[in-house]
Amino acid sequence: MNQRPNGTFLFGACLGALAVIPFEAWLLMLVLGAVHSVFAVVPAIGFGTAVLAIVGWYLAGAMLAGLFRRLRK
């Protein structure tokens, strides 16, 4: 069953991934703020910085996955 997913499925998957980014950024901001209240060495970051960190994390993961996929072949 190596069928390609149709456009509706891909659109829904992309929309779902984009909808999760603000929630993950909010959680990251919340966790780092809590750790910052205990250890002053850890910086407290804002929501925009958290969103950029999450997007960067996703981008790095996608680039590494592509690199390993190319190396396996």
QUIJO-V259106 format. One record per backbone hydrogen bond with DSSP energy under -1.0 kcal/mol. NH is the residue of the N-H (numbers start at 1). CO is the residue of the C=O. If there is no record, write none. Layout:
nh=[NH	NH]
co=[CO	CO]
//
This chain:
nh=[3	10	11	12	13	14	15	16	17	18	19	20	24	25	26	27	28	29	30	31	32	33	34	35	36	37	39	42	50	51	52	53	54	55	56	57	58	59	60	61	62	63	64	65	66	67	68	69	70	71	72]
co=[1	6	7	8	9	10	11	12	13	14	15	16	20	21	22	23	24	25	26	27	28	29	30	31	32	33	35	39	46	47	48	49	50	51	52	53	54	55	56	57	58	59	60	61	62	63	64	65	66	67	68]
//
